[in-house]
Amino acid sequence: MDLAQGDTPPFDPELGLVLAAWGDAVRDPLTPENLAAQQERDLATRPRPTVGELRADGRFEVAELRVPGRDVTLLSARPAEATGPLPLLYYMHGGGMVMGNAPSVLPQLLREWASPLGLAVISVEYGLAPRAQYPEPLEDCYAGLAWAAEHAAGLGIDAERIVIGGKSAGGGLAAALALLTRDRGGPTPIGQLLLCPMLDDRNTTFSSHQMAGVDIWDRTSNTTAWQALLGDRFGAADLPPYAAPARATDLSGLPPAYIDVGSAETFRDEDVAYADAIWRAGGQAELHVWPGAFHGFDSLAPEAALSQDARNARTRWLRRVLAQPANVET
């Protein structure tokens, strides 16, 4: 794809300053050669709060659960003062399918959504590639969702009010999970929260070329991650949509979606196209393209005005979805 030098969307000025302060290392791409070293580094440096730490001096009830018959761990948390069955946010962490952990995302989810909205949260410890390749990570997520819905009464959650969500790779898993549970007749979520979701293994969009070497997650990192996840199936013409939701040809009958992405990131075009495909199928999607935002901008620059706007918009959508009576489309 032929792009003139410099033909990239400008970064938001505040985000650009933060990115510059992080230096060039933040843009070092993930490659097959450095993948193992990057995974070791992530394991050593990414926070992994304990159950005791997540309880935050008794403000939250937190339990580590195992799905019988499958090697997958769920971290279940809810505000300690909450009574009655709570709506559930079933969440999958990011990390390009090759990094990340379930506990690391919980402090923010509990602080920003569980307490203010009266939510229970389950964070899924799905298998990471290349050790766990498709369909194993998705099946981990499906098994946990089905088990949680089946045991809703014991978990104190409302099985009729489940939102599935995730960020980056986790957003892609959430989109795939919505497709899979629809087609298997599994639990029916009331919404899917897709934050800069990783949806397309093909790496052929305009933005994937445009942001090469510019975004902190670019086409080199993206190709490395998809190859790790798909193995010999990488690039296959008949790859199922559950592996890469952008491959889906039928997006009907899905729960309402919230999709957000930055204008200056690799995933921009695949995420915009996914929202458009949902609309074309007669579904509902709320799409936000944050101007001048790079991938994961709100994590790298949480105090930036654009990051705060993004978090507030997500919270407003969640509040609206959760306010709807059961079995009423939002």
Disulfide bonds with the S-S distance in Angstrom:
none
